[in-house]
Amino acid sequence: MPKLSVIVPFYNVQQYAPDTLRSLRLNARQDFEFVLVDDKSKDETPAILERAVEELSEVAQVRLVRHKENGGLATARNTGLDTAQGEYLTFLDGDDWLAPGHLSELVSAIEGLGCDFVRTDHVQATARARSVHRVPVGRRNEVLNPREAILPADRSTSVDYAFAWAGVYHRRLLDQGLLRFTDGLRTAEDRPWIWKLHREAESFAVVGLLGVFYRRGVASSLTQIGDARQLDFIRAFDQVIEETAADPDADRLLPKAMRTYCAIIAHHLSDESKWEPSVARQLRAMSAAAIKRMPQDVLGDVLDTMDLQRSAKLRRLRRRVTTAKAAS
């Protein structure tokens, strides 16, 4: 069994894949496994991966998996999870990269702490600019209860730091069904995943490693494209709300989930100019329907805790839903 499996989906990233693959080579060990998933790329990415397999196989175990149809990041990660054999697992996106030696430091951290999963800080790279982004948990190098890191509702917490690649995970979480993503999600795929992990895993820790470089501002990224795929955040957060409402601690946890959902709806509604006109209409309709589905008593309390600008936008949306319902 490999010590660590690194799952790396690729889709149309010919400009960035060489940097990603070079960083894997600089992290390679014979007991590491690199699972490269080509999500039906249409550019030169498949040829780049073919060449990389030969080079990486000299220094690590490598598996290349090709999708016959493009399935999106969540589905590609699941393919990687189905293939991976490692005792520990981590992720990397096909346009990001790692500092030399980062993977060995990850393994040392989780082995030393003996917990279910470890979360790390990361470096955001926008063109030539670099900025450090930290896990919003103050206690470091200490085994903690993941459930307790979900709250408080009115502050940024560990479930808001949803990057799957900023950490390492014990295989027992995969065996327990806690590492798989919701198939087909094109965006916000990390949100139901991180919530389930924090609700159901037994232990985690945060360490101050800065070995992952997250590339922002990529033109092909869904965060830069205002098409219908971005509306998958509705499906993702509906799942978070549904699963959290069924939790034994729903009365404590649900306000946090709903507050985050409301904040993201408000954010997207405030930036409608980036959307295609038909998608903007869809966004408004789907957001109104999402507001209607939420437990209304909890929603009222949540809106009372939000800043005036966002809460006003959401209250208007809520009133339109109520008025339309009354008129029908």
JOMOVEN-V271158 format. One line per field, one symbol per residue. ss: DSSP state (@ for helix, = for strand, . for the rest). psi: psi as a letter, one per 20 degrees, with the letter a starting at -180 (. if undefined). Layout:
BEGIN
ss->???
psi->???
END
This chain:
BEGIN
ss->...=======......@@@@@@@@@......=======......@@@@@@@@@@@@....======......@@@@@@@@@@@....======...==...@@@@@@@@@@@@...====.=====..=====..........=.@@@@........@@@......====@@@@@.............@@@@@@@@@@@@...====....=====.....@@@...@@@@@@@@@@@@@@@@@@....@@@@@@@@@@@@@@@@@@@@..@@@..@@@@@@@@@@@@@@@@@..@@@@@@@@@@..@@@@@@@@@@@@@@@@@@@@.
psi->pqgppopoqpollhhhhhgghhhghijqqhjqpoopoollqibjgghghghhggghihirppppppqhqpirgghgghgghhhqjqhqqrqqqijrrqqpighhhgghghhhhkrgqpqqrrppoociqpqppqplphpqkpprohhijhrrhjqpahiimjohimaqpqhhhghikiiqropipirkhighghggghhhrhqrrpqlqlipoooqjphiqhiiplahhhiihggghggggghhhiqhkhhhhhhgghgggghhggghhilihiqqghhgggggghgghgghhqohghgghghhirqhgghgghhggghgggghghh.
END
